[in-house]
Amino acid sequence: MLQGGLVAGGLLLSGTAGRVWAQSQGALLGLPKVALVVGNSKYRQVPLKNPTNDARAMAAVLKGAGFEVALKLDAPRAEMLSAIQSHVQVLATKKGVGLFYFAGHGVQLAWRNYLIPVDAVVEKTEDIQARGVDLGSFLKGITKAANPMNVIILDACRDDPFGDARRLEQKGLSQIDAPSGTLLAYATSPGNVAADGDGVNGLYTEHLLKELKVQGAKIEDVFKRVRLGVRRKSSGRQIPWESTSLEEDFYFLPPPHLKKLSDEEKEKRYKEESALWDRIQNSRDPAPLEDYLRRYPSGNFAELAQLQLDRLLAKQGEKKIQIASAEGNPYTKGSAVASTDRKVGDSYTYRELDLSSKKERTTFTSTITRITDTEVTYSDGRVTDLLGNVRRTSDGLLFSANQYGPLEYVVGKRWVTRFVTSSRRGTGSVEMHFQIVTRESITVPAGTFNAFRVEGQGLSWGHSPRLLQIRRKDWFAPDRVRGPLAWEREWQAGPDVLTAERVELVSYKES
């Protein structure tokens, strides 16, 4: 379809969220690629088995992917600092793609993260700052280097790094938001610990090495597959985590012929994915959902698949770890998980405003009257899935499976959705690209909230003879309210604005 190609090709999308999707997929491939790989095993206090093995294997894979690699094994503090300084200087000079990998002990103190050299002897927590390597200082260095992209991978969350006598109040690493143009990857979720592994490599790096060798995999898909593999292998006790601010796709091993898909190819791929999802969406077996997520880690139904997988694994007894609270942490906007714990009787009142004049048009109230394993029905006739994605509007318009809202909220997250709408007047299609752009304070009649702002742009076709452009902003505080706080929506056909509205939460009652 021509319309689908317009979205993917970037003819429509501009602005904060839109420019993410308009970038050339191959723009970074011609740049120099520089990696610093550090593996520390021979600690004086608590030695580790796998980090040097992990570092050697990582260096080999990166060299095979065209990186110029500096490898440091069992590095004392002076050597680590010198290597990091050299790495930053090379990035500032070559303006290429940078990658930093560290395997070893890492800790957090006062929300800052420290990588531990092999010669560090920590007798009290105050020693960490002077004898560790401050990750924050390194991040400032690469920001100043102003190279276009950086990847930072930390397999550094082992338990008990200094022995029982110096137990830290907070486990693992602290959550931080990735600087501009950076993907930051942890071996496990902030505030949790990672396994060193029983094999040649640590659990996280074992899966990372495997996925880095997959030709044609985009960088964020690589880490999503790693996350799934580690989670399943550890039965939920270790779940990798990423923060990203990347604005372009990157391939460790690009496809043999990197080219833009034709509209026909895109349509064929969507139909194949949609048909697969139709077959497995109500599966009671995790395996088909895992297979879908490995095949389509950033797919049109990936958020829905992840939710269904979470529910099935919980029923099977998985004790999924949770990200530690980031309240009071000055280095992150934090994260949240969408609540599916809706109750019959939950009620939400909204007011609708003209977006330009801000004049109130109407108010409406929706109260939950029925909940099944897959759907939530409201008093006005509206039906949603468990994440709140609309499946039927109050005036009877039907939506196929869609993911307007994500399962997890963290600044930088991106996702897509494409679906079909149908009514007595016929059918149409919608394709949207979303990004969580910030977390900010928002005041609506229901109160003031610390909310994630989601921006989305896309196209709608088939509903009318004209191609419709869609722009949205949505605000969510899933840790406080299960419904949206506000949304703005604009529908445009060529130069003509057809709809421009803002809807705000006036009051709510949740049990």
C-alpha positions in Angstrom: 0.0 0.0 0.0 1.2 3.5 -0.8 0.0 4.8 2.5 2.1 2.4 4.5 5.1 3.4 2.6 4.6 7.1 3.4 4.8 6.4 7.1 7.9 4.3 6.9 9.6 6.5 4.4 9.3 9.6 6.5 7.4 11.8 4.1 4.8 12.5 6.8 6.7 12.3 10.0 8.6 15.3 11.4 9.2 16.7 14.9 10.4 15.0 18.1 8.9 11.6 17.6 8.6 11.6 13.9 12.2 12.3 13.0 13.1 9.0 14.7 11.3 7.1 11.9 12.6 9.3 9.1 16.3 8.6 9.5 18.1 6.4 6.9 18.6 2.9 8.2 22.1 2.8 6.8 23.4 6.2 7.9 25.7 4.9 10.5 27.2 1.9 8.7 29.9 3.9 6.9 31.3 5.4 10.1 34.3 4.1 12.0 33.4 1.7 14.7 35.5 1.7 17.9 35.1 -0.5 21.0 36.7 -0.7 24.4 36.1 -4.1 26.0 37.1 -4.7 29.7 36.8 -8.0 31.6 37.8 -8.2 35.3 37.9 -11.5 37.1 40.9 -11.6 39.4 39.5 -9.5 42.2 41.3 -9.6 45.5 38.2 -9.9 47.7 35.6 -11.7 45.6 37.0 -13.1 42.3 34.7 -14.0 39.4 34.9 -16.9 37.0 33.6 -15.6 33.7 34.3 -11.9 33.0 37.7 -12.4 31.2 36.1 -15.2 29.1 33.2 -12.9 28.3 35.5 -10.0 27.3 37.6 -12.1 25.0 34.5 -13.6 23.3 33.0 -10.1 23.0 36.1 -8.7 21.5 36.2 -11.4 18.9 32.6 -10.9 17.9 33.0 -7.2 17.6 36.1 -7.5 15.5 34.1 -9.8 13.2 31.5 -7.0 13.0 34.1 -4.5 11.9 35.0 -2.8 15.2 38.4 -1.6 16.1 38.7 -3.2 19.5 40.9 -2.4 22.5 40.8 -5.3 25.0 41.7 -5.0 28.7 41.7 -8.0 31.0 42.0 -7.8 34.8 42.6 -4.1 34.7 43.6 -2.1 37.8 42.1 1.3 38.2 44.9 3.3 36.6 44.7 1.1 33.5 40.9 1.3 33.3 40.9 5.1 33.6 43.7 5.4 30.9 41.8 3.1 28.5 38.6 5.0 29.0 40.3 8.3 28.4 41.9 7.0 25.2 38.5 5.6 24.0 36.8 9.0 24.5 39.6 10.8 22.7 39.3 8.4 19.7 35.6 9.0 19.5 36.0 12.7 19.7 38.5 12.5 16.8 36.9 9.9 14.5 33.3 10.8 15.2 32.3 7.2 14.8 30.2 4.6 16.5 31.4 3.9 20.0 30.9 0.7 22.1 32.0 0.1 25.7 31.6 -3.3 27.3 32.4 -4.1 30.9 32.2 -7.5 32.6 33.0 -7.6 36.3 31.8 -6.2 39.6 29.8 -3.0 39.6 27.9 -1.2 42.4 25.8 1.8 43.1 26.3 4.4 45.8 24.1 7.5 46.2 22.4 6.7 42.8 25.8 6.7 41.0 27.2 3.6 39.4 30.8 2.5 39.8 32.7 -0.2 37.9 35.2 -2.0 40.1 38.9 -2.5 39.0 40.7 -5.6 40.1 43.0 -3.8 42.5 40.1 -2.1 44.5 40.1 -3.0 48.1 36.9 -1.7 49.7 36.8 -1.8 53.5 33.9 0.7 53.9 31.4 2.1 51.5 33.2 5.5 51.4 36.1 3.8 49.6 34.0 3.1 46.5 34.1 6.6 45.2 37.9 6.8 45.4 38.7 3.2 44.3 35.9 2.6 41.7 35.5 4.0 38.2 32.6 6.4 38.1 30.3 5.6 35.1 28.8 9.1 35.2 32.1 10.6 34.5 32.5 8.3 31.5 29.1 9.3 30.2 30.0 13.0 30.4 33.1 12.2 28.4 31.3 10.5 25.5 28.7 13.3 25.6 31.5 15.8 25.2 33.1 13.7 22.4 29.9 14.4 20.4 30.2 11.3 18.2 26.8 10.2 16.7 26.2 7.0 18.6 27.3 5.0 21.6 26.5 1.6 23.0 27.3 0.9 26.6 26.9 -2.7 27.9 27.4 -3.5 31.6 27.5 -7.1 32.7 28.3 -5.8 36.1 25.7 -6.6 38.6 27.1 -9.6 40.5 26.0 -10.1 44.1 28.2 -9.5 47.1 31.1 -7.7 45.4 33.1 -7.0 48.6 32.2 -9.9 50.9 29.7 -10.1 53.7 31.4 -7.5 55.8 30.6 -4.7 53.4 27.1 -5.4 52.3 25.6 -2.5 50.4 22.2 -1.0 51.1 21.3 -1.2 47.4 21.9 -4.1 45.1 23.1 -4.1 41.5 23.3 -0.9 39.5 21.2 2.3 39.7 18.8 3.2 37.0 20.1 6.1 34.8 18.8 7.5 31.5 20.9 7.1 28.5 22.6 10.3 27.2 21.6 11.5 23.7 22.5 9.1 20.9 23.2 6.2 23.4 21.9 2.8 24.2 22.7 1.7 27.7 22.3 -2.0 28.5 22.4 -3.7 31.9 22.7 -7.5 32.4 19.7 -7.3 34.7 17.1 -4.8 35.9 18.3 -1.8 38.1 18.5 -2.8 41.7 18.9 -6.5 41.0 21.9 -8.9 40.6 23.1 -11.0 37.7 24.4 -14.5 37.6 28.1 -15.1 36.8 27.0 -18.3 35.0 28.0 -22.0 35.2 29.4 -22.2 31.7 32.2 -20.6 29.9 30.4 -17.3 29.7 28.0 -15.4 32.0 24.3 -15.9 31.4 23.8 -12.4 29.9 26.9 -12.4 27.7 26.2 -15.9 26.5 22.9 -14.7 25.0 24.3 -11.4 23.8 27.1 -13.2 21.9 24.5 -15.4 20.2 22.3 -12.5 19.1 25.1 -10.3 17.9 25.9 -12.9 15.3 22.4 -12.7 13.7 22.8 -10.9 10.4 20.3 -8.2 9.7 19.1 -7.7 13.3 18.6 -4.1 14.3 20.3 -3.1 17.5 17.2 -2.7 19.7 15.9 -6.1 18.4 19.2 -7.7 19.4 18.8 -6.6 23.0 15.1 -7.5 23.1 15.9 -11.0 22.1 18.7 -11.2 24.7 16.2 -10.0 27.4 13.8 -12.8 26.4 16.4 -15.5 26.3 17.9 -14.5 29.7 14.6 -14.2 31.3 13.5 -17.7 30.2 16.8 -19.3 31.1 16.7 -17.8 34.6 13.0 -18.3 35.1 12.5 -14.6 35.6 15.2 -14.2 38.2 17.3 -12.1 35.8 15.8 -9.8 33.2 18.1 -7.5 31.3 17.2 -3.8 31.0 18.0 -1.0 28.5 17.7 2.7 28.3 17.9 4.2 24.8 17.9 7.6 23.1 19.0 6.3 19.7 17.4 8.0 16.8 18.7 5.8 14.0 18.7 2.1 13.4 22.1 0.3 13.6 23.2 -3.2 12.6 26.1 -5.0 14.0 25.9 -7.3 11.0 23.9 -5.5 8.3 21.8 -7.5 5.8 23.6 -8.4 2.6 21.6 -5.8 0.6 20.3 -3.0 2.8 17.5 -1.4 0.9 14.1 0.1 1.6 11.3 -2.4 1.3 8.7 -1.8 -1.4 5.1 -1.1 -0.5 4.2 -4.6 -1.7 6.9 -6.2 0.5 5.7 -4.2 3.6 2.2 -5.2 3.0 3.1 -8.9 2.6 5.1 -8.8 5.8 2.3 -7.2 7.7 -0.2 -9.7 6.5 2.1 -12.6 7.6 2.6 -11.1 11.0 -1.1 -10.3 11.5 -2.1 -13.8 10.5 0.4 -15.3 12.9 -0.9 -13.1 15.7 -4.5 -14.1 15.0 -3.4 -17.7 15.5 -1.6 -17.4 18.7 -3.0 -14.4 20.6 -5.2 -16.6 22.9 -2.5 -19.3 23.3 -2.3 -21.0 26.7 1.2 -22.2 25.9 4.1 -19.7 26.2 6.1 -21.2 23.3 4.1 -19.6 20.4 4.4 -16.2 22.1 8.1 -16.6 22.6 8.5 -17.6 19.0 6.5 -14.5 17.9 8.7 -12.2 20.0 11.9 -13.7 18.7 10.6 -13.3 15.1 9.1 -9.8 15.7 10.8 -8.3 18.7 9.5 -4.8 17.7 6.4 -6.1 16.0 2.9 -4.6 15.6 1.7 -6.9 18.5 4.9 -7.2 20.6 3.4 -5.3 23.6 0.4 -7.5 23.5 2.5 -10.7 23.2 4.6 -9.6 26.1 1.6 -9.1 28.3 0.1 -12.5 27.4 3.5 -14.1 28.0 3.8 -12.4 31.4 0.4 -13.7 32.4 1.1 -17.3 31.3 4.5 -17.4 33.0 3.1 -16.0 36.2 0.5 -18.8 36.2 3.3 -21.3 35.8 5.0 -19.9 38.9 7.6 -17.5 37.5 8.7 -15.0 40.1 9.6 -12.1 37.8 12.0 -9.6 39.3 10.9 -6.0 39.5 12.9 -2.8 38.8 13.9 -1.1 42.0 12.2 2.1 42.8 13.9 5.2 41.3 12.1 7.7 43.6 14.6 10.4 44.5 17.1 9.3 41.8 18.3 12.5 40.1 19.8 10.6 37.1 16.6 9.1 35.7 12.9 9.9 34.9 12.2 6.4 36.2 10.0 3.7 34.8 6.6 2.1 35.3 4.5 -0.9 34.3 1.0 -0.5 32.9 -1.6 -1.8 35.4 -4.0 -4.5 34.2 -5.6 -4.7 37.6 -8.9 -3.1 36.6 -12.0 -3.6 38.6 -15.7 -3.5 37.8 -17.0 -0.2 39.1 -13.8 1.8 38.2 -15.1 5.0 36.8 -13.5 7.9 34.8 -14.9 11.3 33.9 -13.3 13.3 31.1 -13.9 16.6 29.5 -13.4 17.3 25.8 -11.9 20.6 24.6 -11.3 22.3 21.3 -7.5 22.1 20.9 -7.2 25.7 19.6 -9.7 27.6 21.7 -9.5 25.3 24.7 -13.3 25.8 25.0 -15.1 22.8 26.6 -17.3 20.8 24.2 -18.7 18.1 26.4 -18.0 15.8 29.3 -18.5 12.0 29.5 -18.2 9.3 32.1 -17.1 5.6 31.5 -17.6 3.0 34.2 -16.3 -0.5 33.9 -19.3 -3.0 33.9 -17.6 -6.3 32.9 -14.1 -7.8 32.7 -13.1 -11.1 31.0 -9.7 -12.7 30.5 -9.1 -10.5 27.5 -11.5 -7.5 27.5 -12.9 -4.7 29.6 -16.4 -3.4 28.9 -17.6 0.1 29.8 -21.0 1.6 30.5 -20.9 3.7 27.3 -20.5 0.6 25.1 -16.8 1.0 24.7 -14.6 -2.2 24.9 -10.8 -2.3 25.5 -8.2 -5.0 26.0 -6.5 -5.3 29.3 -3.9 -2.6 28.4 -6.7 -0.2 27.6 -6.4 -0.4 23.8 -9.7 0.3 22.2 -11.4 -2.7 20.5 -14.9 -1.1 20.1 -15.8 2.6 20.4 -19.0 3.9 22.0 -20.5 4.4 18.6 -19.8 0.9 17.4 -16.5 1.2 15.4 -14.5 -2.0 15.7 -10.7 -2.1 16.1 -8.6 -5.2 15.4 -5.8 -6.0 17.8 -3.7 -2.8 18.4 -1.2 -1.4 20.8 -1.7 2.4 21.3 -0.4 1.9 24.8 2.8 0.1 25.9 3.2 -2.5 28.7 6.3 -0.8 30.2 7.0 3.0 30.4 10.5 4.3 30.2 11.7 7.5 28.4 13.0 6.7 24.9 10.9 3.6 24.3 9.5 3.2 20.8 6.9 1.0 19.3 4.6 0.6 16.3 1.0 -0.5 15.7 -1.0 -1.2 12.6 -4.6 -2.4 12.7 -7.9 -2.4 10.8 -11.1 -0.6 11.8 -14.6 -1.7 10.6 -18.1 -0.5 10.7 -21.3 -0.7 8.6 -19.7 2.0 6.3 -16.7 -0.2 5.5 -13.2 -0.8 6.7 -10.0 1.2 7.0 -6.4 0.9 8.2 -4.3 2.8 10.7 -0.5 2.8 11.1 1.1 4.6 14.0 4.6 5.1 15.4 5.0 6.0 19.0 7.8 7.2 21.3 7.9 8.1 25.0 9.6 11.4 24.8 9.7 12.6 28.4 8.2 12.4 31.9 6.8 15.7 33.1 4.3 17.3 35.5 0.9 17.7 34.1 -2.2 19.3 35.7 -5.7 18.3 34.7 -8.9 18.8 36.6 -8.4 15.5 38.4 -5.0 16.7 39.9 -1.3 17.1 39.2 0.6 14.0 38.1 4.2 13.0 37.1 3.3 11.7 33.7 5.0 10.0 30.8 4.3 11.9 27.6 3.8 9.7 24.5 4.0 11.2 21.0 2.7 9.5 18.0 2.3 10.1 14.3 0.9 8.1 11.5 -1.7 7.6 8.7 -5.2 6.4 8.3 -6.6 5.2 4.9 -9.7 3.5 3.5 -12.1 5.4 5.8 -12.6 8.1 3.2 -11.2 8.9 -0.3 -8.6 11.1 1.4 -5.4 10.0 3.1 -5.6 11.2 6.7 -2.6 12.2 8.8 -2.7 11.6 12.5 -0.8 13.3 15.3 -1.3 12.4 19.0 0.0 13.2 22.4 -1.0 11.1 25.4 -0.1 11.4 29.1 0.0 8.4 31.4 0.8 8.0 35.1 0.3 4.2 35.4 1.6 4.1 38.9 -1.3 6.3 40.0 -4.2 6.0 37.5 -5.0 3.0 35.3 -6.6 5.2 32.6 -5.0 8.0 30.5 -4.7 11.4 32.1 -5.1 13.4 28.9 -4.7 13.1 25.2 -4.5 15.5 22.2 -5.5 14.3 18.7 -5.3 15.9 15.3 -6.6 14.4 12.1 -5.6 16.2 8.9 -6.4 15.6 5.2 -3.9 17.6 3.1 -4.1 21.2 4.5 -7.5 20.7 6.1 -7.6 20.0 9.8 -10.6 17.7 10.4 -10.3 17.1 14.1 -8.3 18.9 16.8 -9.2 18.0 20.3 -7.9 17.7 23.8 -9.4 15.4 26.4 -8.6 15.7 30.1 -9.4 13.6 33.2 -11.8 15.4 35.4 -12.3 12.7 38.2 -11.8 9.0 38.7 -12.7 6.3 41.1 -10.6 3.1 41.3 -11.1 0.3 43.7 
